[in-house]
Amino acid sequence: MSDGPAAQSPWQTVTIRRIEKRTPRVTSFFLEPSRPFAYRAGQHVDVRLTAPDGYQAGRSYSIASAPEAGETIELAIERLDDGEVSPFFHDIAAVGDEVELRGPLGGHFVWSDGDGGPLLLVGGGSGVVPLMAMIRHRAARRSAVPVALVFSARVWDELIFRDELIDFHDRRDGFDLVLTLTREAARRPADYSRRVDA
């Protein structure tokens, strides 16, 4: 009996090529697969770690990069203090290390510029990661599809991809960004200081 799409996607080795701090608790890891890896914006992967004694731990992570990003896949990983996988990435992983990856997975929450729009994206915290893949895909395709992102975080410094998102917004090409902070005052005129609501 099949386990679904994951059973059809074999594990492969990926190499960490770059590490970039995004916020105090989120770091991006740029992984180079050992085999060709085609995916759609919004999909995710499973990552598996194996200890020297054979113990394995795994976690699913959304892909942050656009399908047009080239040979590396970006995973933006939030540190969870009680997690089994994220502390490894934040405390131990180094450029050149190898881990196992399976995917791409998920086909219901994806978007391509050919799907049209307008598109309203709403996310909070690390939930912005698959949305970022869609926004980057739109930019890479020079798409004119109108897209609005409402993005919530506790404080300004926890807005993952903040500067890149503001840069996309400042292009005035049909991408609109609204930020809402739940524990700090808004910093831009069009933003909010409250939770996302009606």
Secondary structure as UniProt FT lines:
FT   HELIX           5..8
FT   STRAND          12..21
FT   STRAND          26..33
FT   TURN            41..42
FT   STRAND          44..50
FT   TURN            52..53
FT   STRAND          56..63
FT   HELIX           67..69
FT   STRAND          73..78
FT   TURN            81..82
FT   HELIX           86..91
FT   TURN            95..96
FT   STRAND          98..105
FT   HELIX           113..115
FT   STRAND          119..124
FT   HELIX           125..128
FT   HELIX           129..140
FT   TURN            141..142
FT   STRAND          147..153
FT   HELIX           156..158
FT   TURN            160..161
FT   HELIX           162..170
FT   STRAND          175..181
FT   TURN            189..190
//
